[in-house]
């Protein structure tokens, strides 16, 4: 596919410390880190909106981050410019047809839209006891997440900024929402609290689990099985329990006899210090996939 121009994001940090258009090295690295959090959150939300993102990112999101470019800074405040390449669609479109938005363009649209909605939620949540569930949780579908809120709070906290402005413009022929949003520094604590709330025991969906079983138990009547294993969740080893059909239990039992690890994809639900895996699919023994595998899709 051929290049079709760039979408441009400008993130301006405005305050007395930034009038010269320069910033300390330490503050600059913090700004870039928080801007990266915004990009990662938006790139992930286009694929799968969630309350919080942990673990490995999708390949599309990784590619987007590799291809994004830093542009020139500007004076008057400290402005970070991000350029994201736009790919022209393959093939010809029929007359009257609009080309679908490329993934990268959807990321930029999501970043601006989610930030606008989150800023309005922060403004409306003042003196609202049920502010998080009422104002922020419904916005997950729009790309608002713990990661996005942390990124915004981080930007507002760098060297006592008065406010941050995020603007999007396009040099491509695609039609999508552009414009800007202004976020006062007084909202920094609210965004930090929202990020913390999003991270409280969030549902973890479509998580890849790998580990060795530590206990197995079969029901004498139904023949279904209850299994526990040690697997990695969020970078830490956790106990994960799950139930299996008779056939899948036999697969896991065979792997257990040979001390082989198993892997599967599941939705995880926190239960005290452990997790329960539900909606298990793609169950495999990692030692001999051809012999001991069962795809539950």
N, C-alpha and C positions, 0 to 999 in steps of 0.2 A: 504494500500500500504506500501511496505517496503522501508527503507532508502537506497539510492544509493550513499552515499558520500556527499561531500559538494562542492559547487562552492565558490571560495575565491576572495574577492575584497580587495585590499590593496590600501589605500589612504595615500600617503606620503606628508607631508608638510615640505618643505625644505628651510632652511635659517639659518642665524646666531643664531637666538633665539631657534633653535630646535636641535642644534648639540649634546647636552647632551642626547637627547632622552626623555627629559621631557618638560613640558609645564605648564604654569600657569593654575590654576583651571578654571578661567574665560575663558581663551582662549580655554581650552579643551572642555568646555561646548558648546562654539560657533562652534568648529570643528564638534562635534557630531551632533549639530542641523543642520548644513549645509549638512553633509553627509546624515542625515535623509531626507532632502529636495531632494537630488539626488535620493535616493531610492524611495521616494513617487512619484516623477515625472516619473521615469522609470516604476514603478509598474502600474501607471495609464495609461501611454502611450501604454503599451502592450494591454490594454483593449480598449482604445479609445483615439487616438492621438488628442491633443487639444493645442491651443495657451497658455492657462492658466487653472489651476485646482482650483476650489473653492468648498466649501461645503463638503458634505459627500463623503467619498471615497468608492469605490466598495469593497464588502466583500472579494474578492480575494486579493486585495491590503492590506487590513487590516490583513488578515491571513499571508501574506508574511512578513509583518513588525513584527508580533508577533513571527514568527518562526526564523527570522534572529538572529544570535548570534554575539556578540563581541568577537574577538579572542585576543591573546597576542599582545602587542605593540612590536616594534623593535627599536634598537638603530641606530644612524647615522643621523636620522631625527626623526620626530614624525610620526609614522606609525599607522594608525587605520586599523585593520583587521576585515572584516565582513564575516561571514560564513553563507551561505544560504543552507539549507538542500535540497537535490535532492531526489525526490520520484521515485521509480521504477514504470514503467507502469504496470497496471493490465493486466493479461492474457499473452498468448504467442504470439510472432510475427511469421509470416510466414517467411520461408527462404528468405533472400535477402531484407527483409523489415527493414527500419530504424525506430526506435521508435520516435514518435513525441516529440519535446522538451517540458519538463514540464514548467508550468507557471513561476516558480521561475528562471529557467535557461533563459527563454526569457527575464525576467526582467534584469538579469545581462548582457546579450548580448545587450539589448537596452541601458542600462546605458553606456557601453563602446562605442558602436557605435555612440550614440547621442553625447557623449562628444567629441569624435574624430571629428565628422563633425562640431560641434559647434566651436571647437578650430580652425579648418581650416577656418571657416566662419569669426571668429574674426580676424585672420591673414590677410585674403583677403579683409577685409572691411576697412582697413586703407586708408584714402584719397578717399573713395568712397561715394559720396553724397547720393546715393540710397542704402546704405549698408544693411539696415534692410530688406526692401522688396526683394532685390535681393539675399542676402546671408542667412538670417535667416528664413524668412517666408516659403520658400520651404522645410525647414528641419523639419517642424512640423510633417509631416508624418513619420519621422525617430525618433521621440521621443524628439525633442528639444522643450522646452516650457519656459514660464516665470519662472516656478518653478525650472527647471533645471538650467537656466542661473543665477538665484538668488543664488542657492546653490553653483555653481562654483565661482561666484564673492565673496561670503561670505568666502569660503575656502581660496581664494587668498588674502583676506584682514586681516586674522588673524595674528597678531604680525609680520607684515612686512615680509611675506614669499617671498622667491625668486621665487619659482614655486611650483606647486603641480603635483604629478604623481599619476595616477590611473592605476592600473594593475588588470587583471583578469586571474585566472588560474582555472583549473577544475580537480577534482579527480574522476569525473564520466565518464561513457562511451559515453556520448552524444557529438556529434560533433557540435561545434558552435564557433563563433569568440572569441578568447582570445587575449591577448597582453596587451599593455599599451599605455597611452597617457601622454604627458608632456605639462603642461599648464603654460606659463610664467605669473608672477604676473602683468606684464604690460598690460595684457588683462582684468584685473579686471573691469576697468571702462567700457569697451566695453560690457562685459557681463551684467553689471548693467543697462546700457542703453538699451540693447536688452530686458531685463526683463521688464523694464518700458514700452517699445514700445509694447510688447506682451500684456500688461495689459490695454492698451488704448482701451476702449470700445470693448472688445473682444466679439465675438459671444458666447453665452452661450447655448449649446445644451444639450438635454436630462435632463432638469432641472425639479425637482419635485416641484410643486407649491401648496401651501395650504393657504387659507384665506377666508375672507367673502367679498361678493360683496358690492360695494358702489354705483354703478350706473348701470342701465340697460336701453337699448333703442332698440326698434324693428323697422325695416324698414316696412312701411305700405304696400309696394308692394311685395317685395321678402320674407318678414317675417323673414329674417335673423336678428340676434341680435348683438348689440355691448355692451360689458360688461367691467366694470372696477372693480378691487378688490385690496385690500391691502394684499400683500404677501411678504414673506421673500426672499430676494435675497442677497447672500453673507453676511448673518448675519444681514442685515438691512431691515426694512419694506419699500417696494417700491410700487408705483402704477403700476399695470399691466393691460393693455387693450388687448382685443382680440375679434375676431368675431366668431359667432357660427351659425350653421345651425338651421333651425326652431325647429327640435326635441330637439337638445341639449340646445337651448335657453329655451325651456319649462322646461327642467330638472333644469337649473340654476335658473329660475324664481321661481319654486316651492321651491327650497332651500332658496332663498332670502325671500320668504314670511314667512318661518318658522325660519328665522335668523340662518340657518345652514351654516357652512363653506363648501366649495367645494375643491376638489383637482384634479390635472391633471398633466400630464407630457407634456412639450413643449420645443420648442427652443425659446430663448428670444433674442430680438434685442433692444439695447438701443436707446431711443428716448428722447433727452434732459434729464429731471429728472425722466422719467418713462421708462417702458419697454413695448414692444409689444410682445405678445406671438403668435407664429405661430406653425403649425404642431401639434395641440393639440390632445392628445390621453389619454386614461384611465380616462376620465372625470367622477367624482363621487361626490355625496353628502355624506359627512362624517357622517351624522346623521343616515341614514338608507340606507346602501349600497344596500341592497336587493331590496328596493323599487325605489330608485332614482339612478341608475347607468347606464352608457352607455360606453362600451369599444369601442374606435374608432380605434383599431389596424386593 
